[in-house]
Amino acid sequence: MERGLLTPLKKLRRQVFVEMARIAFETDRDKIIDAVEGVPYKITPGDKPLYRESIWRERAICAERVRLSMGLSLRPEDRPVHVTAGLSGSDIADKYYEPPLMQVIPSACAACAPDMYKVTDNCRGCVAHPCTTVCPKGAVSIVNGRSVIDQSKCIRCGKCKAACPYDAIAHHTRPCAEACGVKAIESDELGRAKINPDKCVSCGMCMVNCPFGAIADKSQFFQLIRALRRGDKIVAEVAPSYVGQFGDKATPGKVKAALRALGFADVFEVALGADMGAAIEAHHYATEVKTGKIPFMLTSCCPAWAMLIRRYFPESADKISRTLTPMVATARTIKQKYPDCRVVFIGPCAAKKLEASRRTVRSDVDFVITFEELSAIFEAKGIDFDAFAEEGGMHDASGAGRGYACAGGVAGAIEKCIAAYYPGTEVNIRHVEGLEDCRKVLLLAKMGRLNGELIEGMGCPGGCVAGAGTNIAIGKAAALVKKTVESSTSAIPPKELEEVRLE
């Protein structure tokens, strides 16, 4: 599904986030249950449905979105549970979401056929009938002059589709399953999609490709807002892909000013941590891969990629760079400067929520929200970027670190650092994007065919600018990042960063 379009589904998601943000900012604890229970009726008022066949179904789906926005799990389908059940335990700043991160809302799922070849109205009933000839199982026959496929015999080989001169045979697939590079989308007993948590790496591509909005990730933005309302000292770290995500008028300086207006104590670029990573990984490549100490090295910054390796290629897990991810490196830098603060990572990625909830990271990153969720917060608070003056922009990083936002940017940054720090070193670096292709490259590495290489993996096709929590078209986002990289004061980080230790 094309990204960046303001579809009715996108608007519905935004409405839920905006209403929940307003409640989090404005409602006292003794009144919050009534406010939250009323959200489905506020978004779907009256007695006529807007998008579904029943207003009750629309409200039921909205109620589940409300729960997910508070980090709560979906309600069971076989017994009554209030929308706000469990809210008191989630209305605290220390609360992460309830696992699993990604969930299918059963009432929203259309139970799409997972894999089916079907004859369309384009069939002309031609005399040749090549579809019947090529079918190895005799599943295609002619009924009343038109081709018909017997699904009980069909083995989904696709030969009939390839042979049809009118392209009259369509291959129907489940969009969420098609987008999942680890085949984690399965079916329940009613034919609805369900996610196998033992396979899922939480990239969120199923969520952004479902045209019914039946898949959603859990949020922590409700808890973040409550902490801001309480007056906690919170510092924001913003991922390099933020440029352009909040509208053309939201320049870096104005985004920084808007975040301060929301109550954040300070704002840092996550590209600072990316600079550290590029410098350190350049050192590791030159001193470990090129010397033969390790056969190859895998980047560590993408959590979906890292989980893919650990879950499906455990024998290569020790080849993942020991470098802290940019999110964690920046968070530790912030907490060295502000020991008493909380840190929120603001970025494009659903999987970062999973990374932050890990035991080894929880003390560093307190909250994770996406650009989509921050946009709703801006709207709820009436943030008008025209009303803000530039606040000096963000100047924490070099162009190399900012380039991490796009596929190939990590590899490119490390390559530039190697060329500057270790002149004359032959560099063998590649990048791969999308979990399907990531698996293929990891298989080649396992077979010993990529020795001597540093391999950058990105779970989302296009890199971080294509993350599940982004707001604008991927191409536009990539162009804006490129412009930011080119206009940066420094092209690469100083070599001294390779010696930075943030234990």
ABEGO torsion letter per residue (X at the ends): XBBGBBBAAAAAAAAAAAAAAAAAAABBAAAAAAAAAAAAAAABBEABBAABABAAAAAAAAAAAAAAAAGBBBBBAABBBBAABGAAAAABAABBBBOBABBBBAAABAGBBABBBBBBAABAGBAAGAAAAABAAGABBBBGGBBBBBAAABAGAGAAAAABAAGABBBBBBAAAAABAAGABBBBAAGBBBBBAAABAGAGAAAAABAAGABBBBBAAAAAAAAAAAGBBBBBBBBAAABGAAEAABBAAAAAAAAAAAGBABBBBAAAAAAAAAAAAAAAAAAAAAAGABABBBBAABAAAAAAAAAABAAAAAABBABBBAAAAAAAAAAAABAABBBBBBBABAAAAAAAABAAAAAABABBBBAAAAAAAAAAAGBBAAABBBAGEBAABBAAAAAAABBGAAAAAAAAAAAAABBGBBBBBBBBBEAAAAAAAAAAAAAGAABGBBBBBBABBGEAAABAABABBAAAAAAAAAAAAAABABABBBAAAAABBAX
